Amino acid sequence: MTAHPADPEAYAPLHADAISLLEGWQPTSPAASTARDRSLALLAAGPIAMSRQHRPGHITASTLVLDATGSRVLLCLHVKFGRWVQLGGHCEPVDQTLVAAALREATEESGIAGLRIDPVPIDVDVHEVLCQGGSRHYDVRFAVVAPPGAVEQISDEAEELGWFSPDDLPEPLAGGTVQLVAPALAALRRSPLRRAP
């Protein structure tokens, strides 16, 4: 776990990347468009908006991990939420880009090396969370593909990890997770997912 510096300027490169990424992104749905606009408004607060210390809300990065064939998705039964969710979480000062933050989170939470990420977001979602006694996550979401034969390893944040058919997702499922399936599969069809720089 990375330390969280008091100086929000530690997040300056990541903040600049988030603005550039979201300004250039074509939303995948009307709800994602609204969430993107809300996220850009949050980013006007400066680099602090990337840190979990920002009580009004902060940018997070998550992924829907697909197997190499695109026929299964990897979900986490989250210890705190008690629901099945996509992998992801808070940005850290070491992250230079949102793509890097999302890939780091996916790797840490799945225990799978060699994940490949599509650098184009598949969704943006804003939702209430319990951070700092009550806050919001402005979650930028990406599609990731696991290498053939990948075996997941449960992290401290997961009660369980499991592979599921996109047509048969587990319950209880977090509200925003199902909306990731169609754009993630579209990203996989659009082009081979490549490793992040």
N, C-alpha and C positions, 0 to 999 in steps of 0.2 A: 504494500500500500504506500503510495507516494504522499509525502508531507504536503500540506496546503499552506503556501506562503501567505503572509498578511498583505504583501504588496501585489495589488491586482495587475500591475504592469508585467508581472511574470507571464500573464496570459495574453499580452499584446499581439504576438505573432498569430496565435490561435484566433483571437478576436478578429484580426484583419482577414484571415482566411475564411472565417464564418460569414462575414459580411459579403466578401467576394463570391463565395459559393452560393449563398442564398439569393443574392441579387441576380446572378446568372442562371438560376435554376428555373425550369419550366415545371410548375406543379403538376402532380399526377391526378388531382381531384380538386373540386371547389373547396372542400374542407382543408386540404393541404395548402391551397393558395392563401386562405385566411390565416392558417397557422404560420405560414412563411412570413406574411406581412406583420403578424404579431411578434414573431421572432426578430425581425429586422428592427421593429420599434424598441424591443427590449435591448438590442445591441447598441442602441443610441446611448445607453448608460455608460458605455465604455467597456474596457477589458474585464471589469468586475462581473459583468453579465455572464462570463464563462465559468465563474467560480461558484461552487455550492454555498459559499458564504453570502451570496447575494440573495437576501430573503425574498424580494419580490418575484424572483425566478431566475433560472439559469439555463444555459444551453447544455444539452446532453447529447450523446451519440449512441445509437443502437443499430443492431443488424438483425436481419432475418437470414440465418444460415441454412443453405440448401445443401443436400448431398450432391455428389458429383454428377448424378443423373437428373437432378431437379425433381425427383419423385418423392422426396421427404424433406421436412424441415425440422431443425433442431430447436427445441424449446426448453426453457428452464422453469421448474416449479420453484418460485422465488421464496426464500426463507421468510422474509419480512412480509411479503404481500399474500402468500398462500395461494397464488394464482400462477398459471402457466403464462410466461411472457417470452418475448424475444430477448436476445442477449444484448447487454449494453449498460451504460451508466454515465457517471460524471467524467467530465474532462479534467485533465491534469496539466500542470505547467510544462511537463515534458512533451506534451502533444503539440506539434507544430501546425497540424491541420485537423479538421474534423474527420477526414478519412482515416488519418492515423489514429485518432482517438477511438473511432468505431472499431478499427481492426485490432487495436490493443485490447479493448474490452472483450471483443469476440474471442480472441486468443486466450485471454486470462480466464474467461468464464467457461469456455468449452474444453480447454486443455488440448486443443488441436493445433498442431503446427502446420504451416503451409497453406493457410486460408488465403483465398483470393477475393478481393473486394472490387465492386464496381464503384468508381469515384463519383457517380451521379446519384444523388439521393433518390430514394423511391417514395419517401413520404416525410412530412413534418407534422408533428402532433403536439398540442399543448394540453397538459393535464395536471391536476392537483396532486401533490405528494406531501409526505410528512417531514421532508428535510427542514432543518432549522425550526422545527415546531410548526411547520406549515408553509409551503412554497409551491412553485410550479416548475415542471420540467418542460422546456421548449426542445423537444426531442427531434433531432435530425436523424433519419433512418436510411440505412443502406442495405444492399443485397450482397451476400457473401457466399462463396462456394467452398465446400470442404474438399480436400483431395480424395481420390478413390481409396476406400478401405479405412477412412479416418475413424478413430475410436475416441470418443469423448471421455473426459475425466471431470468429475464433479468438483466444483470450487466451493469455497466457504459460503458464497452467496446463494448457492442452490441446494435445495432439499433433494432435488432429482433433476436429471437431464433425460430427454427422450426424443427419439426421431418419430415423426408422425407424417401420415399422408396429408397433403394440403386439403383434401376433401374430408378428413376425419380428425380434426384437431381436438385436443383433450379439454376437459372441464375440471375446475373452473378456469376460464381463459380470460386474460386481461382484455379490457374493452378494445384497445387500439391494435391488438396483434393481428386479428383476422384481416384487417384492411391492408396488411403488408404482403399477403400471399400473391395476389394478382400482379402488382407492380414488380415484385421480386422475380416471379417467373418470366415476366415480360423482359426484364433486364437480362436474364439468363439467355433468352431467345435472341435478343438484340445483338449481342456480341459475347465472345468468350470473356468471362470475368478475368481481369488481370491483377497481378500483385500490385499493391500500393507501393509507391516509391519510398 
